[in-house]
Amino acid sequence: MIAAVGQISWPVSEVLAQHVGREAIVGGMVWLGIFLAVAIAAAWLLIVLWRRFIAPDNTGKPDFTLEQLRQLRDQGELTQEQYESLREGVIAMIGTRSV
């Protein structure tokens, strides 16, 4: 049974070899390999670029410090309600980072 497996002929490869030639098949396989290598390299490059420039920054770092929020409130750029809401968000962000 094992010896018979080595003798199996592939009709597609035989037809191609007869009509196209073995050199053309080998050349086609080389170009297919080159195409696959370029496609894999391009996909890898896109993933790296996406992670670096497009993906959101999930470092857990708040956009404002509490001191900056106080300054904005004192300058009148934030209402007391906005300040309290943003302050709670910064405190929550800091709390989740330390866990």
N, C-alpha and C positions, 0 to 999 in steps of 0.2 A: 504494500500500500504506500509506504514512504517513497519507494523508488518511482512509483507512478506519478507522484506529485512533481518530481523534477522534470517529467516528460510532458507536462501539460503545456499546450501551445496556446498562445493568446492570439485569436484571430485578428483583432484590431491591429496589433503590432506587426503581424505578418503582412497585412494588407498595406499598411503604411510603409513598411520596409520595401515592399515590391514596387510601389508607385512613387514614393518620394525619395527613398534612399536613406541609408543609415546615417550618413553624415548630416543630412537635413534634420533628422530626428534628434541627434545629439546636439546640434546647433540650437534647435528649438528648445530643448531641455535646459541648455545653458542660459538662453535668454529668459526662459521662465524662472530659473533660479535667480538671475539678476533682478528681474521684475519683482519677485517676492522679497528679496533683500531690500530693495529700494522702498517698497511699500511698508515693510516693517520699520525701517529707519524713519520714514516720514511719519508713521503713526506714533513712534516713540517721541519724535521731535514735537509733534502737536500736543502730546500729553504733557511734556515738560513745559512748553510755552503756556499752555492753558493753566497749569498749576501755578506758574510764576506770575502771570500777568492778568488772567481773567478770573480765576477762582477767588472767592471771597476770603478775606484774611480772617481766619478763625483763631487768632492767637489768644483771645480772651482779654485783650488789652482794651480798657475803656477809651472812648474818643476824647473824653474830658477828664481832668482831675477835679477833685472837689474844690481846690483853690481856684481853678479857672471858672468853675460854676459860680462860686461866691463873687468873683470879680464881675462876671456878667450880670449877676443879680444886683450888685451894688451900683453898677453903671446904668442900670435901668433897662438893659437889653433882655432880661428875663423877668417875668412876673414871679411872685412868691410861689404860686402854684406850679409853674414850669420848673422853677428851681427845686422844689420838693420832689417832684416827679423824677427829674433827671438825677437828683442826688440819690434817691432810692435805687434807681437803675445802676448807678455807679457802685453803690455799696453792695448791691446784689451781685454785680459782676465780680467785684473783688472777693466776695464771699465764696463764689463758686470756684474761683481760681485756687483758693487755698485748700480746697477739699481734695 
